[in-house]
Amino acid sequence: MQTLVALCLLTALLATAGTPGPSSPARLRVPVLMADTDVPLRAADLQATVNASAAKVLSVAKPSDDLILLVVLDLAGDLTLAQSATSAFLQELDKLPPNVHVGLLRAQDSLRVLEDPTRDRARLRKLVEELPVTGRAGLLSSVETVASIGTAMVARSQVRVAILYLTDSEVTNYREDFTNPVINSSDAGDLSRRFPEVLIQEKIAKVDANLTATATPVFIVHTTWRSDRLNTAYLDGLKQISVTTGGTAVVCRSLAEVPAAVEDTLRSIRNHHVVTLEFQKTAGKSAEVHLTVSDTAGTAVRQTKFTYRSHFTLRKAKE
């Protein structure tokens, strides 16, 4: 917990110190997911704009570059599904290359750091195997803090950083009540009766907006599909959160889908690129990014073979 507090304090300092002025060049780190991992993404072939103005491509971090992976376990439901997710993760953990440093956190009940980023796979395995499947869901209450920690790491070291949530979270298992109970049971027109999912949608919208100011892609593997209105809205919201940050979200509809979802997500994380852009910062509060790849003749190619984060909220310049 002391480590988490220290990292949060570091994040706050980085957010207020050394921020470029409105007319100074600013930088963005854009996560890019490649559909064709056999074709390298090169800075020389990239063209970029930020808010429709040309931006300079400073560098492209590739899968061969260092990666800090923050794995957050948020498992409090079905023991069989939880064990399937953790077993699949541990199997993939042994396959990770040496340039991947893994940190381990627990989200249910309250956020706790179990292990700082390390290459000690045996230590990580022991901690995962010992973690109980119990408590209250914690994804929504923790993801902003974890993303801020990742952003602080990016600002200090310029390594690739990604977040992976393994979760079975369910709307009614949060400490906060998102159920939007009926206010007037005798009124058939009561909006709380007609729109029971409005509270969870508002919560996710707020989290999603805050995450646009962070710089770390969030990947989510959810072990449990639920079809009621509240959880459908919740799962759709998790997908939106992942897209906003430049990651992905997979919701498994059966036990058999869990191992493949974990494997595929970790492959995307390992292979993701990060494009660093420099642009002239304006008075606007947001940045809209557009990337294209061209061959030596200037012909646009491969637009459909990669996806990237396109929207950022810019930090306010220090007065």
C-alpha positions in Angstrom: 0.0 0.0 0.0 2.9 2.3 0.7 4.1 1.8 -2.9 0.7 2.7 -4.2 0.6 5.9 -2.1 4.0 6.9 -3.3 3.1 6.3 -7.0 -0.1 8.4 -6.6 1.9 11.2 -5.0 4.3 11.0 -7.9 1.4 11.2 -10.4 0.1 14.4 -8.8 3.6 16.0 -8.9 4.0 15.1 -12.6 0.6 16.5 -13.4 1.5 20.0 -12.0 5.3 20.3 -12.6 7.0 21.1 -15.9 3.9 21.3 -18.0 4.6 23.1 -21.3 2.9 26.5 -21.8 0.1 27.0 -24.3 2.5 27.9 -27.2 5.1 25.3 -26.4 5.4 22.0 -28.3 3.5 19.2 -26.6 3.8 15.4 -26.8 1.3 12.6 -27.0 1.9 8.9 -26.7 -0.6 7.0 -28.9 -1.2 3.3 -28.3 -1.4 1.4 -31.6 -2.8 -2.2 -32.0 -1.5 -4.0 -35.0 -3.6 -6.6 -36.8 -0.6 -7.7 -38.9 2.3 -8.1 -36.4 4.6 -9.4 -39.2 4.7 -5.9 -40.8 6.7 -3.4 -38.7 5.4 0.0 -38.0 8.1 2.6 -38.8 8.2 6.2 -37.8 9.4 7.1 -41.3 6.2 5.7 -42.9 3.8 7.4 -40.5 2.0 10.7 -41.0 0.1 12.3 -38.2 -2.2 15.2 -37.4 -3.4 16.5 -34.1 -6.6 18.6 -34.3 -6.2 18.6 -38.1 -2.7 20.2 -38.0 0.5 18.3 -38.9 2.3 16.6 -36.0 5.9 15.3 -35.9 6.4 11.6 -35.4 9.3 11.4 -32.9 9.5 7.7 -32.3 7.7 4.3 -32.4 8.1 1.9 -29.5 7.8 -1.7 -30.7 7.2 -5.1 -29.2 11.0 -5.5 -28.8 11.0 -2.4 -26.4 10.4 -2.7 -22.7 6.9 -3.1 -21.4 5.5 -2.6 -17.9 2.3 -4.6 -17.6 0.1 -3.8 -14.6 -2.2 -6.8 -14.0 -5.2 -6.1 -11.8 -7.2 -9.0 -10.4 -10.8 -8.2 -9.7 -12.3 -11.7 -9.1 -15.0 -12.1 -6.5 -17.6 -14.4 -8.1 -17.6 -17.9 -9.6 -14.6 -19.8 -8.4 -14.4 -22.0 -11.6 -14.4 -19.0 -13.9 -11.8 -17.2 -11.7 -9.5 -20.2 -11.7 -9.8 -20.5 -15.5 -8.8 -16.9 -15.9 -5.9 -17.1 -13.5 -4.7 -20.4 -14.8 -4.7 -19.0 -18.3 -2.8 -16.0 -17.2 -0.2 -18.0 -15.4 0.3 -20.2 -18.5 0.9 -17.1 -20.6 3.1 -15.5 -17.8 5.7 -18.1 -18.4 5.8 -17.2 -22.1 6.4 -13.5 -21.6 9.8 -12.3 -22.9 12.4 -10.8 -20.5 11.6 -7.3 -21.6 8.1 -7.5 -20.0 8.0 -6.4 -16.3 4.8 -7.4 -14.6 3.2 -5.6 -11.6 0.4 -7.3 -9.7 -2.6 -5.5 -8.0 -5.8 -6.6 -6.4 -8.9 -4.5 -7.0 -11.8 -6.1 -5.1 -12.8 -4.4 -1.9 -10.0 -1.8 -2.2 -7.0 -1.4 -4.4 -3.8 -3.0 -3.2 -0.4 -3.4 -4.8 0.7 -7.0 -4.3 4.0 -6.8 -6.3 5.9 -4.0 -8.0 6.8 -4.6 -11.7 9.2 -7.5 -11.8 10.6 -10.3 -14.0 10.3 -12.8 -11.1 7.7 -15.1 -12.6 7.9 -17.5 -9.7 7.0 -14.8 -7.2 4.1 -13.6 -9.3 2.8 -17.1 -9.7 2.8 -17.7 -6.0 0.9 -14.4 -5.3 -1.8 -15.2 -8.0 -2.3 -18.7 -6.7 -2.7 -17.5 -3.1 -5.2 -14.7 -3.9 -8.7 -15.4 -2.6 -11.7 -15.1 -4.9 -13.9 -13.0 -2.6 -15.1 -9.5 -1.8 -16.7 -6.7 -3.6 -16.1 -5.7 -7.3 -13.5 -3.0 -7.7 -12.9 -2.2 -11.4 -14.8 1.0 -11.7 -13.5 2.3 -8.3 -9.9 1.5 -9.2 -9.3 2.0 -12.9 -8.6 5.7 -12.8 -6.0 5.3 -10.0 -4.3 2.4 -11.9 -4.3 4.4 -15.1 -2.8 7.4 -13.3 0.0 5.2 -11.9 0.7 3.9 -15.5 0.7 7.5 -16.7 3.3 8.5 -14.1 5.5 5.5 -15.2 5.2 6.7 -18.8 6.2 10.2 -17.9 9.3 9.0 -16.0 10.7 6.4 -18.3 9.0 6.5 -21.7 8.6 2.7 -21.6 5.5 1.0 -23.0 2.9 0.6 -20.2 -0.4 -1.3 -20.3 -3.1 -2.4 -17.8 -4.8 -5.7 -17.8 -7.9 -6.3 -15.7 -9.0 -9.9 -15.1 -12.5 -9.4 -13.7 -15.9 -11.0 -13.1 -17.4 -7.8 -11.8 -21.1 -7.5 -11.5 -23.1 -4.3 -11.0 -24.8 -5.3 -7.8 -21.6 -6.5 -6.2 -20.1 -3.0 -6.0 -20.2 -1.1 -2.6 -21.8 1.8 -4.5 -25.4 1.2 -5.4 -25.9 1.5 -9.1 -29.3 -0.1 -9.2 -31.4 3.1 -9.6 -34.3 1.9 -7.4 -37.8 2.9 -8.2 -38.7 6.1 -6.5 -42.5 6.0 -6.8 -43.8 2.5 -7.3 -47.3 3.7 -7.9 -46.3 5.9 -10.8 -46.1 3.9 -14.1 -44.3 6.8 -15.7 -41.5 7.0 -13.1 -38.3 7.4 -15.1 -36.3 5.2 -12.6 -38.7 2.4 -13.6 -38.2 3.0 -17.3 -34.4 3.5 -17.2 -32.9 1.3 -14.4 -29.4 1.4 -16.0 -29.1 5.2 -15.9 -26.9 5.3 -12.7 -24.3 2.8 -14.0 -24.2 4.7 -17.4 -23.6 8.0 -15.6 -20.8 6.4 -13.5 -19.1 4.9 -16.5 -19.4 8.1 -18.5 -17.6 10.0 -15.7 -14.9 7.4 -15.4 -14.5 7.3 -19.2 -14.1 11.1 -19.4 -11.5 11.1 -16.7 -9.5 8.4 -18.4 -9.1 10.6 -21.5 -6.5 12.6 -19.5 -4.4 9.5 -18.8 -1.9 7.8 -21.2 -2.2 4.1 -20.5 -4.2 1.6 -22.5 -6.6 -0.5 -20.5 -7.3 -4.1 -21.5 -10.2 -6.0 -19.9 -11.0 -9.7 -19.9 -14.4 -10.3 -18.3 -15.1 -13.9 -17.5 -18.9 -13.7 -17.2 -21.6 -12.6 -19.6 -24.8 -11.4 -18.0 -27.9 -10.4 -20.1 -30.0 -8.3 -17.7 -30.3 -4.6 -18.5 -28.0 -3.3 -15.7 -25.2 -5.6 -16.5 -25.6 -5.2 -20.3 -25.1 -1.5 -19.8 -22.2 -2.2 -17.5 -20.4 -4.5 -19.9 -21.0 -2.1 -22.8 -19.5 0.6 -20.6 -16.4 -1.5 -20.0 -15.9 -1.9 -23.7 -16.2 1.9 -24.1 -13.6 2.5 -21.4 -11.1 0.2 -23.2 -11.6 1.8 -26.6 -11.2 5.3 -25.0 -7.8 4.4 -23.6 -6.6 2.5 -26.7 -7.1 -1.0 -25.3 -9.6 -3.8 -25.8 -12.3 -5.6 -23.8 -13.5 -9.2 -24.2 -16.6 -10.5 -22.4 -16.6 -14.3 -22.3 -19.9 -16.1 -22.8 -18.8 -19.5 -21.6 -16.0 -21.1 -19.5 -14.4 -22.4 -22.7 -13.8 -18.9 -24.0 -11.8 -17.7 -21.0 -8.4 -19.1 -21.8 -8.4 -17.9 -25.4 -9.6 -14.5 -24.3 -6.7 -14.2 -21.9 -4.2 -15.5 -24.4 -5.4 -13.2 -27.2 -5.5 -10.1 -25.0 -1.9 -10.7 -23.7 -0.8 -11.1 -27.3 -2.3 -7.8 -28.2 -0.6 -6.2 -25.2 2.8 -7.7 -26.0 2.6 -6.6 -29.6 1.2 -3.1 -29.2 3.2 -0.1 -30.4 3.3 3.4 -29.0 3.7 6.3 -31.4 5.1 9.5 -29.8 3.9 12.7 -31.4 5.1 16.3 -31.0 2.6 19.0 -31.9 2.0 22.7 -31.3 -0.3 22.9 -28.3 -3.2 25.3 -28.7 -5.7 26.7 -26.2 -8.0 23.7 -26.7 -8.7 21.2 -24.0 -8.6 18.1 -26.2 -6.5 16.5 -29.0 -7.9 14.5 -31.9 -5.3 12.3 -33.5 -5.2 10.9 -37.0 -2.6 8.5 -38.2 -1.9 7.1 -41.7 0.8 4.9 -43.1 2.2 5.6 -46.5 4.8 3.8 -48.7 7.8 5.5 -50.2 5.7 6.8 -53.1 3.3 8.5 -50.7 0.4 6.1 -51.3 -1.7 5.4 -48.2 -1.6 1.7 -47.2 -2.7 -0.6 -44.3 -5.2 1.9 -42.8 -7.5 -1.0 -41.9 -4.7 -3.1 -40.3 -4.2 -1.1 -37.2 -6.3 0.7 -34.7 -5.2 3.5 -32.4 -6.4 5.8 -29.7 -7.7 9.0 -31.3 -8.9 11.2 -28.5 -7.0 12.8 -25.5 -7.8 15.4 -23.0 -4.9 17.7 -22.6 -3.6 18.6 -19.1 -4.1 22.2 -18.2 -1.0 24.3 -18.5 0.5 25.5 -15.2 -0.3 29.1 -14.4 
